[in-house]
Amino acid sequence: MAAAAELSRGAVAAMSRMEQGLRPVLQVTDVRPAAGRYLVALFDGTKSGQGVLVASMAHLVRACAIRAGTIIRVLDYLCIDTRVTAKSGLQHLSNDRGEAKFFDFDLLDEQGGEMLAKCFSSAAEKFYGLIEVDKVYLISRGLVKPAQEPFNSDYELALDASASVEGSSPVHAASGANQRLSRAMSAH
């Protein structure tokens, strides 16, 4: 009888803080299709998190190598190298909870995957002047969640002020990022 894999407790929280050098062992608890990709729910033994499996690894889901219950080792995580294709204006909202700022922007990666990114309050202030249409960015520490509005994807990316948005070169987006992200997960 094979020994049970030991999950990397605390890894989901560490990954969300973008701690470097981790290669955690996690359990896949759910896999759902998302605009040509797959959203995966991961469990470290104490906490759950979500991520988007890169398109180049979709064949592992179709072959049932990655499915609910699978134990995986994560080699790289939750950052995307993507082009901004559209950007809304900065909007001012008012409700029972007070005043807030908001804007969103459309993302397109080199495999044609699309996702809507949204920024509220301090994130809107932090990123509105930085984000430009037709520029490529490396985005990390965002929260992938089911889309609230119809768009070209079933999921959207919510950014708060702790997110990281860095300019990237189109060459990096087309080559290095795809290679790095294609190693994002491997069956353990």
SULDA-V231585 format. One record per pair of residues at least 6 apart in sequence whose C-alpha atoms are under 6 Angstrom apart, sorted by the first residue. I is the first residue (numbers start at 1). J is the second residue. If there is no record, write none. Layout:
I;J, I;J
This chain:
7;25, 7;26, 7;44, 7;45, 8;24, 8;25, 8;44, 9;44, 9;45, 23;74, 23;75, 24;73, 24;74, 25;72, 25;73, 26;43, 26;44, 26;71, 26;72, 27;42, 27;43, 27;70, 27;71, 28;41, 28;42, 28;68, 28;69, 28;70, 29;41, 29;42, 29;68, 29;69, 30;40, 30;41, 30;68, 31;39, 31;40, 32;38, 32;39, 34;154, 35;153, 37;55, 38;52, 38;53, 39;51, 39;52, 40;50, 40;51, 41;49, 41;50, 42;48, 42;49, 42;50, 54;182, 56;182, 60;66, 71;188, 72;186, 72;187, 72;188, 73;186, 73;188, 74;184, 74;185, 75;184, 75;185, 76;184, 77;184, 79;139, 79;140, 80;138, 80;139, 81;137, 81;138, 81;173, 82;108, 82;109, 82;136, 82;137, 83;107, 83;108, 83;135, 83;136, 84;106, 84;107, 84;133, 84;134, 84;135, 85;106, 85;107, 85;133, 85;134, 86;105, 86;106, 86;133, 87;105, 88;103, 88;104, 90;102, 90;103, 91;101, 91;102, 92;100, 92;101, 93;99, 93;100, 93;101, 100;121, 101;120, 101;121, 102;119, 102;120, 102;124, 103;119, 104;117, 104;118, 105;116, 105;117, 106;116, 107;114, 107;115, 108;114, 115;153, 115;156, 116;156, 117;156, 117;157, 117;158, 118;158, 119;159, 122;161, 123;160, 123;161, 136;168, 137;166, 137;167, 137;168, 138;165, 138;166, 138;168, 139;164, 139;165, 140;163, 140;164, 141;163, 142;158, 142;159, 142;163, 143;157, 143;158, 144;156, 144;157, 145;155, 145;156, 146;154, 146;155, 147;154, 147;155, 147;156
